[in-house]
Amino acid sequence: MLEQRPMDRPDPRGAVSSVIKILRKATRLVQLAPFAYLCFYAAYMLFGVFASEEALCVVDSLLTISPLTTGGMLVASHLFKLCRWHRIACLLPVSSQVEGYIDSFIITFTQEEVLLINTAIGLAVVAFLFLAIRHFWYGRQGHRSNQAKP
C-alpha cells in the first residue's frame, strides 16, 4: 500500500478557502450582470432610432435575453438571497418582449408607437439605474452614518 506523506494530503482549509473564493466571484458576477446588461439595454432602447436596420438586427440578436435566461437569473437571485433591486433589474428587459408579443399577437403598433414605447422603456431603465446607483452607493453611506450616531 502507498502511504501518504504529509505533503501529499491536501489541506482542507485551503480547499474551503478556494470554494469560498469561487462562491464570492460567482455571487459578484450574478449581482452585477443584470445591471451591466441594463446599461447596454438602455442605450439600445434610446439610441436604436438613429441606427440602420442592419445594425439594429445585429444588436438585437446579440442583446436579446431569452425568458429562460431571465428565469435562471431570478433563480440565482433567490439562491444568493439578493435584494428586490436585483430582481427588478433581471425583469426589466422582459418589457420589450412583452411589447413584441402585444405587437405581434394583440395590436399592431405603428412605427411611431414603437419608437415612443422603446423610448419610454429606455428612460425607465435609465431612471431605474440612477435610483439603483443612488441606493447602493449613497444610500449605504447615509445608512452607516446614521448607525454611527448614538
DSSP file (Angstrom, degrees, kcal/mol; ACC not computed):
  #  RESIDUE AA STRUCTURE BP1 BP2  ACC     N-H-->O    O-->H-N    N-H-->O    O-->H-N    TCO  KAPPA ALPHA  PHI   PSI    X-CA   Y-CA   Z-CA
    1    1 A M              0   0    0      0, 0.0     2,-0.4     0, 0.0     0, 0.0   0.000 360.0 360.0 360.0 146.1    0.0    0.0    0.0
    2    2 A L        -     0   0    0      1,-0.0     2,-0.5     2,-0.0     0, 0.0  -0.683 360.0-145.7 -83.3 133.1    1.1    3.5   -0.7
    3    3 A E        -     0   0    0     -2,-0.4     2,-0.4     0, 0.0    -1,-0.0  -0.845  13.4-129.6-100.4 133.0    1.5    5.6    2.4
    4    4 A Q        -     0   0    0     -2,-0.5    -2,-0.0     2,-0.0     0, 0.0  -0.662  17.0-147.7 -83.9 131.7    0.6    9.3    2.1
    5    5 A R    >>  -     0   0    0     -2,-0.4     3,-1.4     1,-0.1     4,-1.0  -0.577  31.2-103.7 -88.3 160.3    3.1   11.7    3.4
    6    6 A P  T 34 S+     0   0    0      0, 0.0     3,-0.2     0, 0.0    -1,-0.1   0.794 121.4  57.0 -55.8 -29.4    2.0   14.9    5.0
    7    7 A M  T 34 S+     0   0    0      1,-0.2    -3,-0.0     3,-0.0     0, 0.0   0.774 102.6  55.2 -73.8 -25.4    3.0   16.8    1.8
    8    8 A D  T <4 S+     0   0    0     -3,-1.4    -1,-0.2     2,-0.1    -4,-0.0   0.736  89.0  85.9 -81.4 -23.8    0.6   14.7   -0.4
    9    9 A R  S  < S-     0   0    0     -4,-1.0     2,-0.1    -3,-0.2     0, 0.0  -0.632  81.9-123.9 -82.1 129.9   -2.5   15.3    1.6
   10   10 A P        -     0   0    0      0, 0.0    -2,-0.1     0, 0.0    -1,-0.1  -0.445  24.3-113.2 -72.2 146.5   -4.4   18.4    0.7
   11   11 A D     >  -     0   0    0      1,-0.2     4,-1.6    -2,-0.1     3,-0.5  -0.685  18.2-149.6 -78.6 120.1   -5.1   20.9    3.4
   12   12 A P  H  > S+     0   0    0      0, 0.0     4,-2.3     0, 0.0     5,-0.2   0.822  96.5  58.1 -63.7 -29.2   -8.9   21.0    4.0
   13   13 A R  H  > S+     0   0    0      1,-0.2     4,-2.4     2,-0.2     5,-0.1   0.879 104.8  50.9 -66.7 -35.8   -8.7   24.7    5.0
   14   14 A G  H  > S+     0   0    0     -3,-0.5     4,-2.1     2,-0.2    -1,-0.2   0.875 109.6  49.9 -67.6 -37.2   -7.2   25.5    1.6
   15   15 A A  H  X S+     0   0    0     -4,-1.6     4,-2.3     2,-0.2    -2,-0.2   0.915 112.1  47.2 -67.1 -43.1  -10.0   23.7   -0.2
   16   16 A V  H  X S+     0   0    0     -4,-2.3     4,-2.5     1,-0.2    -2,-0.2   0.914 111.8  51.1 -64.0 -42.7  -12.6   25.5    1.8
   17   17 A S  H  X S+     0   0    0     -4,-2.4     4,-2.1     1,-0.2    -1,-0.2   0.891 109.6  50.6 -61.2 -39.8  -10.9   28.8    1.2
   18   18 A S  H  X S+     0   0    0     -4,-2.1     4,-2.1     2,-0.2    -2,-0.2   0.910 110.4  48.6 -65.2 -42.5  -10.8   28.0   -2.5
   19   19 A V  H  X S+     0   0    0     -4,-2.3     4,-2.6     1,-0.2    -2,-0.2   0.897 110.2  52.3 -64.3 -40.2  -14.5   27.2   -2.6
   20   20 A I  H  X S+     0   0    0     -4,-2.5     4,-2.3     2,-0.2    -1,-0.2   0.908 108.7  50.2 -63.1 -41.9  -15.3   30.4   -0.7
   21   21 A K  H  X S+     0   0    0     -4,-2.1     4,-2.1     2,-0.2    -1,-0.2   0.913 111.2  48.7 -62.2 -42.4  -13.3   32.5   -3.3
   22   22 A I  H  X S+     0   0    0     -4,-2.1     4,-2.6     1,-0.2    -2,-0.2   0.924 111.5  49.2 -64.0 -44.5  -15.2   30.8   -6.1
   23   23 A L  H  X S+     0   0    0     -4,-2.6     4,-2.7     1,-0.2    -1,-0.2   0.876 109.7  52.0 -63.9 -37.7  -18.6   31.5   -4.5
   24   24 A R  H  X S+     0   0    0     -4,-2.3     4,-2.4     2,-0.2    -1,-0.2   0.916 111.3  46.8 -63.9 -42.5  -17.7   35.1   -3.9
   25   25 A K  H  X S+     0   0    0     -4,-2.1     4,-2.4     2,-0.2    -2,-0.2   0.913 113.3  48.6 -65.7 -41.9  -16.7   35.5   -7.5
   26   26 A A  H  X S+     0   0    0     -4,-2.6     4,-2.7     2,-0.2     5,-0.2   0.915 111.5  50.0 -64.3 -42.2  -20.0   33.8   -8.7
   27   27 A T  H  X S+     0   0    0     -4,-2.7     4,-2.5     1,-0.2    -2,-0.2   0.926 110.9  49.0 -61.6 -44.7  -22.0   36.0   -6.3
   28   28 A R  H  X S+     0   0    0     -4,-2.4     4,-2.3     2,-0.2     5,-0.2   0.902 111.9  49.2 -62.6 -41.4  -20.4   39.1   -7.6
   29   29 A L  H  X S+     0   0    0     -4,-2.4     4,-2.3     1,-0.2    -2,-0.2   0.933 112.8  46.4 -63.6 -45.8  -21.0   38.1  -11.2
   30   30 A V  H  < S+     0   0    0     -4,-2.7    -2,-0.2     1,-0.2    -1,-0.2   0.872 113.6  50.9 -64.9 -36.0  -24.6   37.3  -10.5
   31   31 A Q  H  < S+     0   0    0     -4,-2.5     4,-0.4    -5,-0.2    -2,-0.2   0.920 118.9  33.8 -66.0 -44.4  -25.0   40.6   -8.7
   32   32 A L  H  X S+     0   0    0     -4,-2.3     4,-2.6    -5,-0.2     5,-0.3   0.743  97.6  80.3 -89.4 -24.4  -23.5   42.8  -11.4
   33   33 A A  H  X S+     0   0    0     -4,-2.3     4,-2.5     1,-0.2     5,-0.2   0.895  93.9  46.4 -55.5 -49.0  -24.6   41.0  -14.6
   34   34 A P  H  > S+     0   0    0      0, 0.0     4,-2.1     0, 0.0    -1,-0.2   0.884 114.4  48.2 -64.2 -35.3  -28.2   42.4  -14.8
   35   35 A F  H  > S+     0   0    0     -4,-0.4     4,-1.2    -3,-0.2    -2,-0.2   0.891 112.2  48.4 -72.0 -38.8  -27.1   46.0  -14.0
   36   36 A A  H  X S+     0   0    0     -4,-2.6     4,-1.3     1,-0.2     3,-0.4   0.921 112.2  49.8 -64.4 -43.0  -24.3   45.8  -16.6
   37   37 A Y  H  X S+     0   0    0     -4,-2.5     4,-2.7    -5,-0.3    -2,-0.2   0.896 104.6  58.5 -62.2 -39.4  -26.8   44.4  -19.2
   38   38 A L  H  X S+     0   0    0     -4,-2.1     4,-2.7     1,-0.2    -1,-0.2   0.824  99.6  58.3 -62.0 -31.1  -29.3   47.2  -18.4
   39   39 A C  H  X S+     0   0    0     -4,-1.2     4,-1.8    -3,-0.4    -1,-0.2   0.946 112.0  39.7 -62.2 -47.3  -26.7   49.8  -19.3
   40   40 A F  H  X S+     0   0    0     -4,-1.3     4,-2.5     2,-0.2    -2,-0.2   0.894 115.1  53.7 -66.9 -40.0  -26.4   48.3  -22.8
   41   41 A Y  H  X S+     0   0    0     -4,-2.7     4,-2.6     2,-0.2    -2,-0.2   0.906 108.0  49.1 -62.5 -43.7  -30.1   47.8  -23.0
   42   42 A A  H  X S+     0   0    0     -4,-2.7     4,-2.4     2,-0.2     5,-0.3   0.918 111.8  49.0 -63.6 -43.7  -30.9   51.4  -22.1
   43   43 A A  H  X S+     0   0    0     -4,-1.8     4,-2.8    -5,-0.2     5,-0.2   0.909 112.0  49.6 -62.0 -41.4  -28.5   52.7  -24.8
   44   44 A Y  H  X S+     0   0    0     -4,-2.5     4,-1.3     1,-0.2    -2,-0.2   0.923 112.9  45.9 -63.3 -45.1  -30.1   50.3  -27.3
   45   45 A M  H  < S+     0   0    0     -4,-2.6    -2,-0.2     1,-0.2    -1,-0.2   0.868 120.3  39.2 -67.6 -36.3  -33.6   51.4  -26.5
   46   46 A L  H  < S+     0   0    0     -4,-2.4     3,-0.3    -5,-0.2    -2,-0.2   0.877 126.3  31.7 -83.0 -38.3  -32.8   55.1  -26.5
   47   47 A F  H >< S+     0   0    0     -4,-2.8     3,-1.3    -5,-0.3     4,-0.4   0.405  89.5  95.0-104.2   2.9  -30.4   55.3  -29.5
   48   48 A G  G >< S+     0   0    0     -4,-1.3     3,-0.8     1,-0.3    -1,-0.2   0.744  75.4  68.9 -63.0 -23.0  -31.8   52.5  -31.6
   49   49 A V  G 3  S+     0   0    0     -3,-0.3    -1,-0.3     1,-0.2    -2,-0.1   0.800  98.9  49.0 -64.5 -29.7  -33.8   55.1  -33.5
   50   50 A F  G <  S+     0   0    0     -3,-1.3    -1,-0.2    -4,-0.1    -2,-0.2   0.539  96.0  90.9 -90.6  -7.1  -30.6   56.5  -35.0
   51   51 A A  S <  S-     0   0    0     -3,-0.8     2,-0.1    -4,-0.4    -3,-0.0  -0.486  80.5-106.1 -90.4 159.1  -29.2   53.2  -36.2
   52   52 A S     >  -     0   0    0     -2,-0.2     4,-2.3     1,-0.1     5,-0.2  -0.329  32.6-108.3 -75.5 164.7  -29.7   51.5  -39.5
   53   53 A E  H  > S+     0   0    0      1,-0.2     4,-2.0     2,-0.2     5,-0.1   0.872 119.7  51.5 -62.8 -37.8  -32.0   48.5  -39.9
   54   54 A E  H  > S+     0   0    0      2,-0.2     4,-2.0     1,-0.2    -1,-0.2   0.915 110.2  48.2 -66.3 -43.2  -29.0   46.1  -40.4
   55   55 A A  H  > S+     0   0    0      1,-0.2     4,-2.7     2,-0.2     5,-0.3   0.898 110.3  52.4 -64.5 -39.4  -27.2   47.4  -37.2
   56   56 A L  H  X S+     0   0    0     -4,-2.3     4,-2.8     1,-0.2    -1,-0.2   0.895 108.0  51.3 -62.7 -40.0  -30.5   47.0  -35.2
   57   57 A C  H  X S+     0   0    0     -4,-2.0     4,-2.1     2,-0.2    -1,-0.2   0.912 112.4  46.0 -63.7 -42.3  -30.8   43.4  -36.4
   58   58 A V  H  X S+     0   0    0     -4,-2.0     4,-1.6     2,-0.2    -2,-0.2   0.954 116.9  43.1 -65.1 -50.0  -27.2   42.6  -35.3
   59   59 A V  H  X S+     0   0    0     -4,-2.7     4,-2.8     1,-0.2     5,-0.2   0.899 113.1  53.4 -64.3 -40.2  -27.5   44.4  -31.9
   60   60 A D  H  X S+     0   0    0     -4,-2.8     4,-1.3    -5,-0.3    -1,-0.2   0.899 109.1  48.3 -62.1 -40.7  -31.0   42.9  -31.4
   61   61 A S  H  < S+     0   0    0     -4,-2.1    -1,-0.2    -5,-0.2    -2,-0.2   0.813 116.6  43.9 -70.3 -28.4  -29.7   39.4  -32.0
   62   62 A L  H  < S+     0   0    0     -4,-1.6    -2,-0.2    -5,-0.1    -1,-0.2   0.844 119.9  38.3 -82.7 -35.1  -26.7   39.9  -29.6
   63   63 A L  H  < S+     0   0    0     -4,-2.8     2,-0.3    -5,-0.2    -2,-0.2   0.518  83.3 113.2 -98.9  -5.9  -28.6   41.7  -26.8
   64   64 A T     <  -     0   0    0     -4,-1.3     2,-0.5    -5,-0.2    -4,-0.0  -0.512  52.6-154.2 -71.9 129.7  -31.8   39.8  -26.7
   65   65 A I        -     0   0    0     -2,-0.3    -2,-0.1    28,-0.1    -1,-0.0  -0.894  12.9-131.0-104.8 131.5  -32.2   37.8  -23.5
   66   66 A S     >  -     0   0    0     -2,-0.5     4,-2.2     1,-0.1     3,-0.3  -0.384  21.1-114.7 -76.5 157.2  -34.4   34.7  -23.6
   67   67 A P  H  > S+     0   0    0      0, 0.0     4,-2.6     0, 0.0     5,-0.2   0.824 118.0  59.4 -59.1 -30.0  -37.1   34.1  -20.9
   68   68 A L  H  > S+     0   0    0      2,-0.2     4,-2.3     1,-0.2     5,-0.1   0.904 105.6  47.1 -65.5 -41.3  -35.0   31.0  -19.9
   69   69 A T  H  > S+     0   0    0     -3,-0.3     4,-2.5     2,-0.2    -1,-0.2   0.915 111.8  50.7 -65.0 -43.2  -32.0   33.3  -19.1
   70   70 A T  H  X S+     0   0    0     -4,-2.2     4,-2.1     1,-0.2    -2,-0.2   0.924 111.1  48.8 -60.1 -44.4  -34.2   35.7  -17.2
   71   71 A G  H  X S+     0   0    0     -4,-2.6     4,-2.3     1,-0.2    -1,-0.2   0.900 110.1  51.5 -61.8 -41.3  -35.7   32.8  -15.2
   72   72 A G  H  X S+     0   0    0     -4,-2.3     4,-2.5     1,-0.2    -2,-0.2   0.893 109.4  49.5 -62.7 -40.5  -32.2   31.5  -14.5
   73   73 A M  H  X S+     0   0    0     -4,-2.5     4,-2.4     2,-0.2    -1,-0.2   0.878 110.4  50.7 -66.9 -36.5  -31.1   34.9  -13.2
   74   74 A L  H  X S+     0   0    0     -4,-2.1     4,-2.0     2,-0.2    -2,-0.2   0.891 110.6  48.9 -67.6 -38.4  -34.2   35.1  -11.0
   75   75 A V  H  X S+     0   0    0     -4,-2.3     4,-2.8     2,-0.2    -2,-0.2   0.925 112.5  48.1 -64.9 -44.0  -33.4   31.6   -9.6
   76   76 A A  H  X S+     0   0    0     -4,-2.5     4,-2.6     1,-0.2    -2,-0.2   0.891 109.2  54.0 -62.7 -38.9  -29.8   32.7   -9.0
   77   77 A S  H  <>S+     0   0    0     -4,-2.4     5,-2.9     1,-0.2    -1,-0.2   0.900 111.7  44.8 -60.7 -40.7  -31.0   35.9   -7.3
   78   78 A H  H ><5S+     0   0    0     -4,-2.0     3,-1.0     3,-0.2    -2,-0.2   0.916 112.7  50.3 -69.6 -43.1  -33.1   33.8   -5.0
   79   79 A L  H 3<5S+     0   0    0     -4,-2.8    -2,-0.2     1,-0.3    -1,-0.2   0.892 114.6  43.3 -63.2 -40.4  -30.3   31.3   -4.2
   80   80 A F  T 3<5S-     0   0    0     -4,-2.6    -1,-0.3    -5,-0.2    -2,-0.2   0.413 111.1-124.2 -85.9   2.9  -27.8   34.0   -3.4
   81   81 A K  T < 5 +     0   0    0     -3,-1.0    -3,-0.2    -4,-0.2     2,-0.1   0.922  47.3 173.6  55.3  50.3  -30.5   35.9   -1.4
   82   82 A L      < -     0   0    0     -5,-2.9    -1,-0.1     1,-0.1     5,-0.0  -0.395  29.3 -96.7 -86.1 167.2  -30.2   39.1   -3.4
   83   83 A C     >  -     0   0    0     -2,-0.1     4,-1.4     1,-0.1     3,-0.3  -0.077  32.2 -98.4 -82.5 176.9  -32.5   42.1   -3.0
   84   84 A R  H  > S+     0   0    0      1,-0.2     4,-2.7     2,-0.2     5,-0.2   0.836 119.2  64.0 -63.2 -34.6  -35.6   43.3   -4.8
   85   85 A W  H  > S+     0   0    0      1,-0.2     4,-2.3     2,-0.2    -1,-0.2   0.907 102.9  49.0 -57.3 -41.5  -33.4   45.7   -6.8
   86   86 A H  H  > S+     0   0    0     -3,-0.3     4,-1.8     2,-0.2    -1,-0.2   0.910 110.3  49.7 -65.9 -42.2  -31.6   42.8   -8.4
   87   87 A R  H  X S+     0   0    0     -4,-1.4     4,-1.6     2,-0.2    -2,-0.2   0.886 110.8  49.9 -66.0 -37.9  -34.9   41.0   -9.3
   88   88 A I  H  X S+     0   0    0     -4,-2.7     4,-2.1     1,-0.2    -1,-0.2   0.913 108.6  53.1 -64.5 -41.9  -36.3   44.1  -10.9
   89   89 A A  H  < S+     0   0    0     -4,-2.3    -2,-0.2     1,-0.2    -1,-0.2   0.849 109.3  49.9 -62.2 -33.1  -33.0   44.5  -12.9
   90   90 A C  H  < S+     0   0    0     -4,-1.8    -1,-0.2     1,-0.2    -2,-0.2   0.852 115.1  43.4 -70.7 -34.0  -33.5   40.9  -14.1
   91   91 A L  H >< S+     0   0    0     -4,-1.6     3,-1.5     1,-0.2     4,-0.4   0.722  92.0  80.5 -88.0 -22.5  -37.1   41.6  -15.1
   92   92 A L  T >< S+     0   0    0     -4,-2.1     3,-1.9     1,-0.3     4,-0.3   0.877  87.0  57.0 -56.8 -42.4  -36.8   45.0  -16.8
   93   93 A P  T >> S+     0   0    0      0, 0.0     3,-0.8     0, 0.0     4,-0.6   0.734  93.2  70.8 -63.1 -18.3  -35.5   43.6  -20.2
   94   94 A V  H <> S+     0   0    0     -3,-1.5     4,-2.3     1,-0.2     3,-0.4   0.742  79.8  78.5 -67.0 -21.6  -38.6   41.4  -20.4
   95   95 A S  H <> S+     0   0    0     -3,-1.9     4,-2.2    -4,-0.4    -1,-0.2   0.864  91.4  49.7 -58.3 -37.8  -40.6   44.6  -21.0
   96   96 A S  H <> S+     0   0    0     -3,-0.8     4,-2.3    -4,-0.3    -1,-0.3   0.824 108.8  52.9 -72.0 -28.4  -39.5   44.7  -24.7
   97   97 A Q  H  X S+     0   0    0     -4,-0.6     4,-2.2    -3,-0.4    -2,-0.2   0.874 108.8  49.7 -70.5 -36.2  -40.5   41.1  -25.1
   98   98 A V  H  X S+     0   0    0     -4,-2.3     4,-2.6     2,-0.2    -2,-0.2   0.918 110.8  50.3 -64.7 -42.8  -44.0   41.9  -23.7
   99   99 A E  H  X S+     0   0    0     -4,-2.2     4,-2.6     1,-0.2    -2,-0.2   0.915 110.9  48.9 -60.6 -43.3  -44.1   44.8  -26.2
  100  100 A G  H  X S+     0   0    0     -4,-2.3     4,-2.0     2,-0.2    -1,-0.2   0.875 110.6  50.7 -64.4 -37.7  -43.2   42.5  -29.0
  101  101 A Y  H  X S+     0   0    0     -4,-2.2     4,-2.7     2,-0.2     5,-0.5   0.933 112.3  46.0 -65.1 -46.1  -45.8   39.9  -28.0
  102  102 A I  H  X>S+     0   0    0     -4,-2.6     5,-2.3     1,-0.2     4,-1.9   0.916 113.6  50.3 -61.9 -42.8  -48.5   42.6  -27.9
  103  103 A D  H  <5S+     0   0    0     -4,-2.6    -1,-0.2    -5,-0.2    -2,-0.2   0.859 117.5  39.6 -64.0 -36.2  -47.4   44.0  -31.2
  104  104 A S  H  <5S+     0   0    0     -4,-2.0    -2,-0.2    -5,-0.2    -1,-0.2   0.850 131.3  18.3 -82.8 -35.8  -47.4   40.5  -32.9
  105  105 A F  H  <5S+     0   0    0     -4,-2.7    -3,-0.2    -5,-0.2    -2,-0.2   0.635 129.9  25.4-117.8 -16.9  -50.5   38.9  -31.4
  106  106 A I  T  <5S+     0   0    0     -4,-1.9     2,-0.4    -5,-0.5    -3,-0.2   0.788 122.5   1.0-115.0 -63.7  -52.8   41.6  -29.9
  107  107 A I      < -     0   0    0     -5,-2.3     2,-0.6     0, 0.0    -1,-0.4  -0.996  64.7-130.5-131.9 134.9  -52.5   45.0  -31.5
  108  108 A T        -     0   0    0     -2,-0.4     2,-0.2    -3,-0.1    -5,-0.1  -0.774  27.2-145.5 -87.2 120.4  -50.1   46.0  -34.3
  109  109 A F        -     0   0    0     -2,-0.6     2,-0.1     1,-0.1    -1,-0.0  -0.533  10.5-122.5 -83.3 149.8  -48.2   49.2  -33.3
  110  110 A T     >  -     0   0    0     -2,-0.2     4,-2.3     1,-0.1     5,-0.2  -0.382  32.6-103.5 -78.0 168.4  -47.2   51.9  -35.8
  111  111 A Q  H  > S+     0   0    0      1,-0.2     4,-2.4     2,-0.2     5,-0.2   0.882 123.7  52.5 -61.3 -38.1  -43.6   52.8  -36.1
  112  112 A E  H  > S+     0   0    0      2,-0.2     4,-2.4     1,-0.2    -1,-0.2   0.892 109.1  49.0 -65.9 -39.0  -44.2   56.0  -34.1
  113  113 A E  H  > S+     0   0    0      2,-0.2     4,-2.8     1,-0.2    -2,-0.2   0.902 111.1  49.3 -66.8 -40.6  -45.8   54.0  -31.3
  114  114 A V  H  X S+     0   0    0     -4,-2.3     4,-2.9     2,-0.2     5,-0.2   0.916 111.5  50.1 -63.4 -42.8  -42.9   51.5  -31.2
  115  115 A L  H  X S+     0   0    0     -4,-2.4     4,-2.3     2,-0.2    -2,-0.2   0.921 112.6  46.5 -60.4 -45.1  -40.5   54.4  -31.1
  116  116 A L  H  X S+     0   0    0     -4,-2.4     4,-2.3     2,-0.2    -2,-0.2   0.911 113.7  48.0 -65.1 -43.3  -42.4   56.0  -28.2
  117  117 A I  H  X S+     0   0    0     -4,-2.8     4,-2.6     2,-0.2    -2,-0.2   0.928 112.8  48.1 -64.3 -45.3  -42.7   52.7  -26.3
  118  118 A N  H  X S+     0   0    0     -4,-2.9     4,-2.7     1,-0.2    -2,-0.2   0.891 112.0  49.7 -63.4 -39.6  -38.9   52.0  -26.8
  119  119 A T  H  X S+     0   0    0     -4,-2.3     4,-2.6    -5,-0.2    -1,-0.2   0.909 111.3  49.3 -64.9 -41.5  -38.0   55.5  -25.7
  120  120 A A  H  X S+     0   0    0     -4,-2.3     4,-2.3     2,-0.2    -2,-0.2   0.911 112.4  47.7 -63.9 -42.1  -40.2   55.2  -22.6
  121  121 A I  H  X S+     0   0    0     -4,-2.6     4,-2.3     2,-0.2    -2,-0.2   0.930 112.4  49.9 -63.8 -44.8  -38.7   51.8  -21.7
  122  122 A G  H  X S+     0   0    0     -4,-2.7     4,-2.3     1,-0.2    -2,-0.2   0.910 112.1  47.1 -60.1 -43.9  -35.2   53.2  -22.2
  123  123 A L  H  X S+     0   0    0     -4,-2.6     4,-2.6     2,-0.2    -1,-0.2   0.883 110.8  52.3 -66.4 -37.7  -35.9   56.2  -20.0
  124  124 A A  H  X S+     0   0    0     -4,-2.3     4,-2.5     2,-0.2    -2,-0.2   0.897 110.1  48.7 -63.9 -39.7  -37.5   53.9  -17.4
  125  125 A V  H  X S+     0   0    0     -4,-2.3     4,-2.8     2,-0.2    -2,-0.2   0.911 111.3  49.3 -66.8 -42.0  -34.3   51.8  -17.4
  126  126 A V  H  X S+     0   0    0     -4,-2.3     4,-2.5     2,-0.2    -2,-0.2   0.924 112.1  48.6 -62.4 -43.8  -32.1   54.9  -17.1
  127  127 A A  H  X S+     0   0    0     -4,-2.6     4,-2.6     2,-0.2    -2,-0.2   0.917 111.6  49.7 -61.8 -43.1  -34.2   56.1  -14.2
  128  128 A F  H  X S+     0   0    0     -4,-2.5     4,-2.8     2,-0.2    -2,-0.2   0.929 111.0  48.9 -61.5 -45.4  -34.0   52.7  -12.5
  129  129 A L  H  X S+     0   0    0     -4,-2.8     4,-2.7     2,-0.2     5,-0.2   0.906 111.2  50.5 -61.5 -41.4  -30.2   52.6  -12.9
  130  130 A F  H  X S+     0   0    0     -4,-2.5     4,-2.5     1,-0.2    -2,-0.2   0.938 113.4  44.9 -60.3 -47.8  -29.9   56.1  -11.5
  131  131 A L  H  X S+     0   0    0     -4,-2.6     4,-2.6     2,-0.2    -2,-0.2   0.874 112.9  51.4 -65.8 -37.4  -32.1   55.1   -8.5
  132  132 A A  H  X S+     0   0    0     -4,-2.8     4,-3.1     2,-0.2     5,-0.3   0.929 111.1  47.0 -65.9 -45.0  -30.2   51.9   -8.0
  133  133 A I  H  X>S+     0   0    0     -4,-2.7     4,-2.6     1,-0.2     5,-0.8   0.934 113.8  48.7 -61.0 -45.3  -26.8   53.6   -8.0
  134  134 A R  I  X>S+     0   0    0     -4,-2.5     5,-1.9    -5,-0.2     4,-0.6   0.908 114.5  46.2 -60.6 -42.3  -28.1   56.2   -5.6
  135  135 A H  I  <>S+     0   0    0     -4,-2.6     5,-0.5     3,-0.2    -2,-0.2   0.941 117.7  40.2 -66.6 -48.0  -29.5   53.4   -3.4
  136  136 A F  I  <5S+     0   0    0     -4,-3.1     4,-0.2     3,-0.2    -2,-0.2   0.875 128.7  25.7 -76.1 -37.2  -26.4   51.2   -3.4
  137  137 A W  I  X5S+     0   0    0     -4,-2.6     4,-1.1    -5,-0.3    -3,-0.2   0.927 134.4  26.3 -91.7 -53.6  -23.7   53.8   -3.1
  138  138 A Y  I  X<S+     0   0    0     -5,-0.8     4,-2.0    -4,-0.6    -3,-0.2   0.829 118.4  57.1 -83.6 -31.2  -25.2   56.8   -1.5
  139  139 A G  I  ><S+     0   0    0     -5,-1.9     4,-1.9    -6,-0.2    -3,-0.2   0.877 106.8  50.0 -66.1 -37.7  -27.9   55.1    0.5
  140  140 A R  H  ><S+     0   0    0     -5,-0.5     4,-2.6     2,-0.2    -1,-0.2   0.886 108.6  52.0 -68.8 -39.0  -25.4   52.8    2.2
  141  141 A Q  H  X S+     0   0    0     -4,-1.1     4,-2.3     1,-0.2    -2,-0.2   0.933 111.9  46.0 -63.2 -44.5  -23.2   55.8    3.2
  142  142 A G  H  X S+     0   0    0     -4,-2.0     4,-1.7     1,-0.2    -1,-0.2   0.874 112.0  52.3 -64.2 -36.4  -26.1   57.6    4.8
  143  143 A H  H  X S+     0   0    0     -4,-1.9     4,-1.6     2,-0.2    -2,-0.2   0.901 110.1  48.3 -66.8 -41.2  -27.2   54.4    6.5
  144  144 A R  H  X S+     0   0    0     -4,-2.6     4,-1.8     1,-0.2    -2,-0.2   0.905 110.2  50.8 -66.2 -41.2  -23.7   53.9    8.0
  145  145 A S  H  X S+     0   0    0     -4,-2.3     4,-0.8     1,-0.2    -1,-0.2   0.855 109.1  52.0 -67.6 -32.0  -23.6   57.5    9.2
  146  146 A N  H  < S+     0   0    0     -4,-1.7    -1,-0.2     1,-0.2     3,-0.2   0.845 109.6  49.7 -69.8 -33.0  -27.0   57.1   10.9
  147  147 A Q  H  < S+     0   0    0     -4,-1.6    -2,-0.2     1,-0.2    -1,-0.2   0.823 104.6  58.6 -73.9 -30.1  -25.8   53.9   12.7
  148  148 A A  H  < S+     0   0    0     -4,-1.8    -1,-0.2    -5,-0.1    -2,-0.2   0.760  87.8  89.7 -71.8 -23.7  -22.6   55.6   13.9
  149  149 A K     <        0   0    0     -4,-0.8    -3,-0.0    -3,-0.2     0, 0.0  -0.525 360.0 360.0 -76.0 139.1  -24.6   58.3   15.8
  150  150 A P              0   0    0      0, 0.0    -1,-0.1     0, 0.0    -3,-0.1   0.496 360.0 360.0 -74.7 360.0  -25.6   57.4   19.4
